[in-house]
Amino acid sequence: LTVKYGLHPLCVEDVIEQCPSKLDRTGGGHYFAAIEQLCLVNAPDGREPVRVHGRHVAIFCSGPPLFDTLVTVTEPDHNEKEDWPGEPVRDTVGAGDAWVARLRQRLASPHSRLRERRADFLMYQIIDLSADELVKVTKAY
């Protein structure tokens, strides 16, 4: 993917190393965003302690003039045991990818602006969905 889409080597390294959150404009006018996403694993109904799952989301977006390509890489955090108290929580039910289902639902809508706009708008939508997940976590606490 690095060669085919001309991804910046330092940004690719950030994906592999799961760098902290950042937004960057790379060479050639392309954009790169890395997000540390937090998602609820269980329902925040108060019957059990709140459990949070961390994911790393990296987004590459082609720059001007076309903004026609978006590459997204998502994976669980590597060091969950060190980040959260108790045993590590593995995402066996796909809770960390719930935002993907919402994104697909929005894309499937017949009159979706996501389908009509460029890739940078889709990038902002992914960032917004990640922020929505964080709001759920803060409300649970």
Phi, psi and omega per residue, in radians:
L1 nan -0.627 -3.123
T2 -1.010 -0.809 -3.106
V3 -1.297 -0.820 -3.067
K4 -1.034 -0.743 -3.072
Y5 -1.800 0.051 3.103
G6 1.130 0.697 -3.139
L7 -1.253 2.453 -3.107
H8 -1.172 2.288 -3.086
P9 -1.017 -0.628 3.136
L10 -1.207 -0.591 3.089
C11 -1.229 -0.669 3.084
V12 -1.103 -0.702 3.078
E13 -1.081 -0.688 3.096
D14 -1.069 -0.620 3.102
V15 -1.166 -0.812 -3.106
I16 -1.118 -0.717 -3.091
E17 -1.520 -0.041 -3.086
Q18 0.905 1.101 -3.130
C19 -1.136 2.821 3.070
P20 -1.087 2.925 -3.115
S21 -1.005 2.416 3.092
K22 -2.860 2.752 3.047
L23 -2.241 2.257 -2.992
D24 -2.510 2.595 2.991
R25 -1.862 2.051 -3.059
T26 -1.650 3.141 3.108
G27 -0.997 2.555 -3.137
G28 1.414 0.132 3.113
G29 1.369 0.198 3.115
H30 -1.401 2.797 -3.122
Y31 -2.023 2.581 3.112
F32 -2.410 2.335 3.064
A33 -2.320 2.378 3.040
A34 -2.116 2.248 -3.061
I35 -2.218 2.292 2.968
E36 -1.574 1.813 -3.039
Q37 -1.675 2.350 3.055
L38 -1.967 2.320 -3.110
C39 -2.304 2.540 3.043
L40 -1.259 2.394 3.092
V41 -1.620 -0.626 -3.118
N42 -2.069 2.933 3.120
A43 -1.240 2.378 -3.127
P44 -1.441 0.998 -3.085
D45 -1.662 -0.046 3.101
G46 1.510 -0.057 3.131
R47 -1.342 -0.433 3.100
E48 -2.477 2.803 -3.122
P49 -1.042 2.609 3.117
V50 -1.167 2.298 3.110
R51 -2.098 2.331 -3.076
V52 -2.100 2.466 3.115
H53 -2.051 2.303 3.125
G54 -1.725 2.483 3.084
R55 -2.368 2.689 3.069
H56 -1.927 2.148 -3.139
V57 -2.057 2.177 3.094
A58 -2.092 2.388 -3.087
I59 -2.253 2.224 3.024
F60 -1.935 2.264 3.141
C61 -2.242 2.260 3.115
S62 -1.178 2.590 -3.074
G63 -1.635 -2.868 -3.100
P64 -1.070 2.675 0.111
P65 -1.599 -0.243 -2.959
L66 -1.605 -0.639 -3.033
F67 0.840 0.894 -2.993
D68 -1.915 0.000 -3.088
T69 -2.325 2.380 3.080
L70 -2.341 2.259 3.085
V71 -2.105 2.194 -3.134
T72 -2.115 2.312 3.089
V73 -2.128 2.214 3.116
T74 -2.318 2.437 3.119
E75 -2.733 2.716 3.108
P76 -1.116 2.645 3.040
D77 -1.025 2.555 -3.119
H78 -1.373 -0.508 -3.003
N79 -2.100 0.937 -3.112
E80 -1.068 -0.649 -3.083
K81 -1.084 -0.631 3.137
E82 -1.346 -0.486 -3.075
D83 -1.420 -0.595 -3.010
W84 -2.147 2.516 3.109
P85 -1.180 2.710 -3.136
G86 1.437 -2.926 3.140
E87 -1.255 2.687 3.095
P88 -1.129 2.526 3.133
V89 -1.795 1.978 3.101
R90 -1.579 2.429 -3.099
D91 -1.461 1.471 -3.105
T92 -1.545 -0.245 -3.114
V93 -1.888 0.031 3.109
G94 1.390 0.393 -3.133
A95 -1.059 -0.589 -3.129
G96 -1.226 -0.263 3.136
D97 -1.884 0.308 3.132
A98 -1.083 -0.545 3.133
W99 -1.129 -0.499 3.131
V100 -1.164 -0.716 3.116
A101 -1.107 -0.712 3.110
R102 -1.153 -0.649 3.109
L103 -1.142 -0.775 3.107
R104 -1.081 -0.675 3.111
Q105 -1.097 -0.739 3.128
R106 -1.180 -0.632 3.110
L107 -1.209 -0.547 -3.104
A108 -1.345 -0.283 3.138
S109 -1.071 2.341 -3.058
P110 -1.017 -0.589 -3.086
H111 -1.994 0.667 -3.081
S112 -1.268 2.279 3.057
R113 -1.180 -0.421 3.118
L114 -1.079 -0.606 -3.139
R115 -1.375 -0.415 -3.088
E116 -1.570 -0.428 -3.049
R117 -1.633 3.134 -3.106
R118 -1.462 3.074 -3.078
A119 -1.120 -0.519 -3.141
D120 -1.134 -0.568 3.085
F121 -1.166 -0.672 3.078
L122 -1.132 -0.654 3.096
M123 -1.081 -0.801 3.111
Y124 -1.100 -0.597 3.113
Q125 -1.139 -0.711 3.113
I126 -1.130 -0.717 3.096
I127 -1.105 -0.716 3.123
D128 -1.122 -0.724 3.107
L129 -1.119 -0.632 3.088
S130 -1.153 -0.681 3.084
A131 -1.136 -0.658 3.097
D132 -1.058 -0.688 3.098
E133 -1.102 -0.690 3.134
L134 -1.154 -0.629 3.081
V135 -1.082 -0.713 3.097
K136 -1.063 -0.706 3.127
V137 -1.124 -0.808 -3.116
T138 -1.146 -0.626 3.104
K139 -1.194 -0.573 3.134
A140 -1.167 -0.545 3.122
Y141 -1.482 nan nan
